[in-house]
Amino acid sequence: MSSADFKEEAALPRSDHEPYRPWSYDLDATDVYIPRIKPGQQRWFAAVTRSGGKKQYARVLVLAENTKAKRWEMVAAVDLDDPEQLPDITLDEEGYATAVDASSTTLAAPVGVLRTAIADNFATGGEKTGRKVFTPTEASRRQIKVHDQTTRKFGTRGTTRFASADTQFPDAYALKTASGALVIFSHTHTSTTPSPPRGYRSCRTSSTARG
């Protein structure tokens, strides 16, 4: 259970407390990728979990050490529509993965470009950069679908507008693959929606995206 779960549980009346049931990921269906970390660098690792009767559901997790809080935190989680989307992560002779600078301009699409493209999928339906950066996938199509369905739902009464926002976990993480790099980061956007006749409502939506 997370710290937030414990705090929530403690605030409930005793009659509403439920027995704690430990949970865990299926380690037999989990691959862990640990990059070599140099002195002074943040410690982190990635894990790929699989679930379902045929292990058809895959999720990429990134866990990083929070040195101030002295604990590990899950800073990104990405659900894959198809496990085959996961590229071959390169391992060295000792089984370590290789960390890559996610902002490096040597990558086909550095994290800054990916963040802008995702924001554009929500804001314009991918008209400016989204469709140019990403090949069509279920994830990018869902982002564009949110734009298409949300921005027009009030017709002539107003238009929902999306904008990028600061995310709780701004760091990006990347691992070397056989064809380039797997870049993982968190993305947060806001949407401002007209709420007739009382004016406008602004909400913050957090989603995680993979480049």
Secondary structure, 3 states (H helix, E strand, C coil): CCHHHHHHHHHCCHHHCCCCCCCCCCHHHEEEECECCCCCCCCEEEEEEEECCCCCEEEEEEEEEECCCCEEEEEEEEEECCHHHCCCECECCCCCECECCCCCCCCCCCHHHHHHHHHHHHHHCCCCCHHHHCCCCHHHHHHHHHHHHHCCCCHHHCCCEEEECCCCCCCEEEEEECCCEEEEEEEEEEEEEECCCCCEEEEEEEEEEEC
